[in-house]
Amino acid sequence: MLGLLPDDPIIIAIVVILLALIFFTYLLIRRTVLEFRDGMR
């Protein structure tokens, strides 16, 4: 797994930032959907 990572720290930083954005977007959407479901009840 570690051998697949590029040696360029900029690429690693971009990948980490993208993963963090995807994770936070997922949490935000999940919270919004749960609140919307509670509001529908």
C-alpha positions as CSV (number, residue, x, y, z in Angstrom):
1,M,0.0,0.0,0.0
2,L,2.7,2.5,1.0
3,G,4.7,1.6,-2.2
4,L,1.8,2.9,-4.3
5,L,2.1,6.4,-2.9
6,P,4.0,8.9,-5.0
7,D,7.1,10.6,-3.6
8,D,5.7,14.0,-4.5
9,P,4.4,15.6,-1.2
10,I,2.2,17.9,-3.2
11,I,0.3,15.0,-4.7
12,I,-0.1,13.4,-1.3
13,A,-1.4,16.6,0.1
14,I,-4.0,17.0,-2.7
15,V,-5.2,13.4,-2.2
16,V,-5.6,13.9,1.5
17,I,-7.5,17.2,1.0
18,L,-9.8,15.5,-1.5
19,L,-10.5,12.6,0.8
20,A,-11.2,15.0,3.7
21,L,-13.6,17.0,1.5
22,I,-15.5,13.8,0.4
23,F,-15.7,12.6,4.1
24,F,-17.0,16.0,5.3
25,T,-19.5,16.2,2.4
26,Y,-20.7,12.7,3.3
27,L,-21.2,13.6,7.0
28,L,-23.0,16.8,6.0
29,I,-25.4,15.1,3.6
30,R,-26.0,12.3,6.1
31,R,-26.9,14.7,8.9
32,T,-29.1,16.7,6.6
33,V,-31.0,13.6,5.4
34,L,-31.5,12.4,9.0
35,E,-32.8,15.8,10.1
36,F,-35.1,15.9,7.1
37,R,-36.5,12.5,7.9
38,D,-37.1,13.6,11.5
39,G,-38.9,16.7,10.2
40,M,-41.1,14.6,7.9
41,R,-42.4,12.5,10.9
